[in-house]
Amino acid sequence: MLESTPEAAAPLVVVAGEVLADLITSEPTDDLGGAAVFERHAGGSPANLASNLARLGVPVALVASVGDDGLGQFLTAAAERVGVDARFAVRDEPTSLVAVARSAGTPDFVAYRTADRLLWPSQLPDALLRRARLFHTSGFALSREPARATLLDAAARTRALGLAVSIDVNFAPDTDVRRAHQQDAARRVLALSPLVKCSRDDLTRLWGRDAASDDAAVGHLLGLGASLVCLTRGADGALVAWDDDLVEVPAEPVEAADVTGAGDAFWAGFLAAWLAGQDPSDCARAGARMAARKLTHVGPLPDAVDAAAVLGAA
C-alpha cells in the first residue's frame, strides 16, 4: 500500500519509474560470466535521477514500486537519506535486481525484473502532478505493464496541466520486449514536447539506422516532437538541440572508475540548472560537471554534493 497520501508532498519534480538494486562487480570486467564478487548499490535510472536532484537541493518525489523485503527497505532508505520524498513507493513483489559489470565503457548487465513494473494510476493523481513543475520517467520503466500504461497516462495528464515532461530514452535489449513496442511508447511521450535525454547506445538499440549519426539521432527525436534533445556521448561530451540551436558541450576530463549512473547524474545537473532558469547550453555544462563527479565513484555519489559548483553558469 502507499506509505502516504499524495496530497502531503509539494515537490518541484515528480520522478516515476524503476528502483533497482544494482549488483556491480567488485573488479572491472567486460563479462559478467567471469565475475565472482558483486557489491550492492541503489540503482534504477529514475531513482538515481531523483537522488541526484535531491543532492543538488531540488525538492523531488519518487513514485515507484519496491519489494516488501530488505532490499526494498535499503533502496527507499538510500533515497530518503539524501532528501528524496520516497513516501509514494509501494511495496509489492520482490525487489528488482540488475547485475552490472564495472566498466569504463558501456557495461554488460542483466536485469531481473519483478516489483519495478508495478506502478498504478493511484500513485500519480493530478493532486501530486499539478504541484510540481516537471514530470520525469524512463524508457526502461515504459517497457512493462502496468507501469507502461500508468506512465503514459501520467505524462499526458502532466502536459494537459501545462507542466513539463522529461524522459530518458534508456532502451535496453530485452527478450520479452519488442523494439517496435518500445518505439511506440517513445513516440507517444515524444509527441508531448518533452525534454529528452538519450545516449548513443540507447538510440542505436532503439532506432537502429535512424541513429546512424549524432545529427541524425537528434533530428529524428526533434522530428517526433521533442522540445529539446540532449545526446550524451561519453568522453565526446554532449550534443544539445532545441529550436534552431545545436550546441556541443565537452565532457569534463576525468579518469572513469565506474560509468554506471553517469547519464543519470548528467541529467540531474541539466534539469537542476533548467529549473533554475539557465539556458540549455549552460544546463549541459552543469550536467557535465555532475557526471564528472559520478564517474570518479563506484556506485552512487556521496550524499554531499557542492551544488553551487555544479550549477554555476560557465
C-alpha positions as CSV (number, residue, x, y, z in Angstrom):
1,M,0.0,0.0,0.0
2,L,1.0,3.6,-0.4
3,E,3.1,4.9,2.5
4,S,1.5,8.4,2.5
5,T,-1.2,10.3,0.7
6,P,0.0,12.3,-2.4
7,E,-1.5,15.5,-1.1
8,A,1.2,15.6,1.6
9,A,4.0,16.4,-0.8
10,A,5.0,19.6,-2.7
11,P,7.9,18.5,-5.0
12,L,9.4,20.6,-7.7
13,V,9.9,17.4,-9.7
14,V,7.9,14.1,-9.7
15,V,10.1,11.2,-10.9
16,A,8.4,7.9,-11.6
17,G,9.9,4.6,-12.7
18,E,12.2,1.8,-11.8
19,V,14.0,1.5,-8.5
20,L,16.5,-1.4,-8.7
21,A,19.2,-3.0,-6.6
22,D,22.4,-2.7,-8.6
23,L,24.8,-5.6,-8.1
24,I,28.1,-4.2,-9.5
25,T,31.2,-6.4,-10.0
26,S,33.9,-5.6,-7.5
27,E,36.5,-5.7,-10.2
28,P,36.4,-4.2,-13.7
29,T,35.3,-6.7,-16.3
30,D,33.7,-6.9,-19.7
31,D,32.0,-10.2,-19.0
32,L,29.5,-10.8,-16.1
33,G,30.1,-14.5,-16.6
34,G,33.6,-14.2,-15.2
35,A,32.7,-12.2,-12.1
36,A,32.6,-13.8,-8.7
37,V,32.1,-10.9,-6.3
38,F,29.4,-8.1,-6.5
39,E,28.8,-5.0,-4.4
40,R,25.2,-3.9,-3.7
41,H,24.2,-0.3,-4.6
42,A,21.0,1.7,-5.0
43,G,20.1,1.9,-8.7
44,G,17.5,2.4,-11.4
45,S,17.7,5.4,-13.7
46,P,14.7,7.4,-12.2
47,A,15.8,6.6,-8.7
48,N,19.4,7.8,-9.5
49,L,18.0,10.9,-11.0
50,A,15.8,11.6,-8.0
51,S,18.6,11.2,-5.6
52,N,21.0,13.3,-7.6
53,L,18.4,16.1,-7.9
54,A,17.9,16.0,-4.1
55,R,21.7,16.2,-3.7
56,L,21.5,19.4,-5.7
57,G,18.8,20.8,-3.5
58,V,15.8,20.2,-5.7
59,P,12.6,19.1,-3.9
60,V,11.7,15.7,-5.6
61,A,9.2,13.0,-5.1
62,L,9.9,9.4,-6.2
63,V,7.0,7.2,-7.4
64,A,8.0,3.6,-7.6
65,S,7.4,0.0,-6.5
66,V,9.9,-2.0,-4.5
67,G,9.7,-5.3,-2.7
68,D,8.4,-5.8,0.8
69,D,11.8,-7.0,1.7
70,G,15.2,-6.0,3.0
71,L,16.4,-4.7,-0.4
72,G,13.3,-2.6,-0.8
73,Q,13.9,-1.1,2.6
74,F,17.6,-0.4,1.6
75,L,16.5,1.3,-1.6
76,T,13.9,3.6,0.0
77,A,16.2,4.4,2.9
78,A,19.0,5.3,0.5
79,A,16.7,7.7,-1.4
80,E,15.3,9.3,1.8
81,R,18.8,9.8,3.3
82,V,19.7,12.3,0.5
83,G,16.4,14.1,0.8
84,V,14.1,12.3,-1.7
85,D,10.4,12.1,-0.7
86,A,10.0,8.3,-1.2
87,R,6.7,8.0,0.6
88,F,5.0,7.3,-2.8
89,A,6.7,4.0,-3.2
90,V,4.5,0.9,-2.9
91,R,5.8,-2.4,-1.6
92,D,4.8,-5.4,-3.6
93,E,6.7,-8.3,-5.3
94,P,10.4,-8.9,-4.6
95,T,12.7,-6.0,-5.4
96,S,14.0,-5.9,-8.9
97,L,17.8,-6.6,-9.4
98,V,20.3,-5.7,-12.1
99,A,23.8,-7.3,-12.3
100,V,26.2,-4.9,-13.8
101,A,29.8,-5.2,-14.9
102,R,32.0,-2.4,-13.7
103,S,33.5,-0.8,-16.8
104,A,34.9,2.4,-18.2
105,G,32.8,1.8,-21.3
106,T,29.3,0.6,-21.9
107,P,28.7,-2.0,-19.2
108,D,27.4,-5.5,-19.6
109,F,24.3,-6.0,-17.5
110,V,21.4,-8.4,-16.9
111,A,18.1,-7.3,-15.4
112,Y,15.8,-9.4,-13.1
113,R,12.5,-7.5,-13.1
114,T,9.8,-8.0,-10.6
115,A,8.4,-5.2,-8.4
116,D,9.6,-2.3,-10.6
117,R,6.9,-2.8,-13.3
118,L,4.0,-2.5,-10.7
119,L,3.1,1.2,-11.0
120,W,-0.6,2.1,-10.7
121,P,-2.6,5.2,-11.6
122,S,-3.5,5.8,-7.9
123,Q,0.2,6.6,-7.3
124,L,0.2,9.5,-9.8
125,P,-3.0,11.6,-9.2
126,D,-3.4,15.1,-10.6
127,A,-3.2,16.3,-7.0
128,L,0.5,15.3,-7.0
129,L,1.4,16.2,-10.6
130,R,-0.1,19.7,-10.5
131,R,2.1,20.8,-7.6
132,A,5.3,20.1,-9.5
133,R,6.9,21.8,-12.5
134,L,8.3,18.7,-14.1
135,F,7.4,15.0,-14.5
136,H,10.2,12.6,-15.4
137,T,10.2,8.9,-16.4
138,S,12.3,6.5,-18.4
139,G,12.1,4.2,-21.4
140,F,13.1,1.2,-19.2
141,A,10.0,1.8,-17.0
142,L,7.8,2.1,-20.1
143,S,8.7,-1.4,-21.3
144,R,6.4,-3.4,-19.0
145,E,2.8,-3.3,-17.9
146,P,1.1,-2.0,-15.8
147,A,3.8,0.7,-15.5
148,R,3.7,1.5,-19.2
149,A,0.0,2.5,-19.2
150,T,0.3,4.3,-15.9
151,L,3.3,6.4,-17.0
152,L,2.0,7.2,-20.5
153,D,-1.3,8.4,-18.9
154,A,0.6,10.5,-16.2
155,A,2.8,12.1,-18.9
156,A,-0.2,13.1,-21.0
157,R,-2.0,14.5,-17.9
158,T,1.1,16.4,-16.9
159,R,1.1,18.2,-20.3
160,A,-2.7,18.8,-20.1
161,L,-1.9,20.6,-16.8
162,G,0.5,22.8,-18.6
163,L,3.6,21.3,-17.0
164,A,6.8,20.0,-18.4
165,V,7.7,16.3,-19.2
166,S,11.1,14.8,-19.3
167,I,12.2,11.3,-20.4
168,D,15.4,9.4,-20.5
169,V,15.1,7.2,-23.6
170,N,17.2,4.4,-22.0
171,F,16.1,1.5,-24.1
172,A,17.9,-1.8,-23.3
173,P,17.5,-5.1,-25.2
174,D,15.0,-7.4,-23.5
175,T,13.9,-10.7,-24.8
176,D,10.4,-10.0,-23.6
177,V,10.0,-6.6,-25.2
178,R,10.0,-6.0,-28.9
179,R,11.8,-2.9,-30.3
180,A,8.5,-1.8,-32.0
181,H,6.8,-1.9,-28.6
182,Q,9.4,0.4,-27.2
183,Q,9.4,2.7,-30.2
184,D,5.6,3.1,-29.8
185,A,6.0,4.1,-26.2
186,A,8.8,6.6,-27.0
187,R,6.8,8.1,-29.8
188,R,3.8,8.7,-27.5
189,V,5.9,10.5,-25.0
190,L,7.9,12.4,-27.7
191,A,4.6,13.8,-29.0
192,L,4.2,15.6,-25.7
193,S,7.1,18.0,-26.5
194,P,9.3,16.7,-23.7
195,L,12.9,17.4,-22.7
196,V,14.8,14.3,-23.8
197,K,18.0,12.8,-22.6
198,C,19.5,9.9,-24.6
199,S,22.8,8.2,-25.2
200,R,24.3,7.0,-28.4
201,D,24.0,3.4,-27.2
202,D,20.3,3.7,-26.3
203,L,19.4,5.3,-29.6
204,T,21.2,2.8,-31.7
205,R,19.5,0.0,-29.8
206,L,16.1,1.6,-30.1
207,W,16.1,3.2,-33.5
208,G,18.8,1.3,-35.4
209,R,19.6,3.0,-38.6
210,D,17.8,6.2,-37.6
211,A,20.6,6.8,-35.1
212,A,23.4,6.3,-37.7
213,S,24.9,9.7,-36.8
214,D,24.6,12.2,-33.9
215,D,22.9,14.8,-36.0
216,A,20.5,12.2,-37.5
217,A,19.7,10.9,-34.0
218,V,18.9,14.4,-32.6
219,G,17.0,15.4,-35.7
220,H,14.9,12.2,-35.5
221,L,13.8,12.9,-31.9
222,L,13.1,16.6,-32.6
223,G,11.1,15.5,-35.6
224,L,9.0,13.2,-33.4
225,G,8.1,16.2,-31.2
226,A,10.8,16.7,-28.6
227,S,11.2,20.3,-27.5
228,L,14.9,19.7,-26.5
229,V,17.2,16.8,-27.0
230,C,20.4,16.2,-25.1
231,L,22.5,13.4,-26.6
232,T,25.2,12.1,-24.2
233,R,28.3,10.7,-25.9
234,G,30.6,9.7,-23.1
235,A,34.1,11.1,-23.4
236,D,33.0,13.0,-26.5
237,G,30.7,15.2,-24.4
238,A,27.1,16.1,-25.2
239,L,25.1,17.5,-28.1
240,V,22.1,19.7,-27.1
241,A,19.5,20.8,-29.7
242,W,16.4,23.0,-29.2
243,D,14.5,25.3,-31.6
244,D,17.1,26.1,-34.3
245,D,20.1,25.8,-32.0
246,L,22.7,23.0,-31.8
247,V,25.5,23.2,-29.2
248,E,28.3,20.8,-28.4
249,V,29.4,20.7,-24.8
250,P,32.7,18.9,-23.9
251,A,32.9,16.3,-21.2
252,E,34.9,17.1,-18.0
253,P,38.4,15.4,-18.2
254,V,38.3,12.7,-15.5
255,E,39.5,9.1,-15.2
256,A,36.4,7.0,-15.1
257,A,36.1,4.5,-12.2
258,D,32.5,3.4,-13.0
259,V,30.2,4.7,-15.7
260,T,27.0,3.2,-14.3
261,G,24.7,6.1,-13.5
262,A,26.8,8.8,-15.2
263,G,24.0,9.6,-17.6
264,D,21.5,10.0,-14.7
265,A,24.0,12.3,-12.9
266,F,24.3,14.4,-16.1
267,W,20.6,14.7,-16.5
268,A,20.1,15.7,-12.8
269,G,22.6,18.5,-13.3
270,F,21.0,19.5,-16.5
271,L,17.4,19.6,-15.0
272,A,18.5,21.4,-11.8
273,A,20.0,24.1,-14.0
274,W,17.0,24.2,-16.2
275,L,14.7,24.6,-13.2
276,A,16.9,27.5,-12.1
277,G,16.3,29.2,-15.4
278,Q,19.7,28.6,-17.1
279,D,19.9,28.3,-20.9
280,P,20.3,24.8,-22.4
281,S,24.0,25.1,-23.1
282,D,24.7,26.1,-19.5
283,C,22.4,23.3,-18.4
284,A,24.5,20.8,-20.3
285,R,27.7,22.2,-18.7
286,A,26.1,21.7,-15.3
287,G,25.3,18.2,-16.4
288,A,28.9,17.5,-17.5
289,R,30.2,18.7,-14.1
290,M,27.7,16.5,-12.2
291,A,28.6,13.5,-14.4
292,A,32.3,14.0,-13.8
293,R,31.7,13.7,-10.1
294,K,29.8,10.4,-10.6
295,L,32.4,8.9,-12.9
296,T,35.1,9.0,-10.2
297,H,32.9,7.0,-7.8
298,V,31.8,3.3,-7.9
299,G,28.1,3.2,-7.1
300,P,26.1,6.3,-6.2
301,L,27.6,9.7,-5.5
302,P,28.4,10.7,-1.9
303,D,25.5,12.2,0.0
304,A,27.0,15.7,-0.1
305,V,27.5,17.4,-3.4
306,D,28.6,21.0,-3.9
307,A,25.5,22.2,-5.7
308,A,26.9,25.7,-6.3
309,A,30.0,24.3,-8.0
310,V,27.8,22.1,-10.2
311,L,25.2,24.7,-11.1
312,G,27.5,27.7,-11.6
313,A,27.0,29.0,-15.1
314,A,30.1,28.7,-17.3
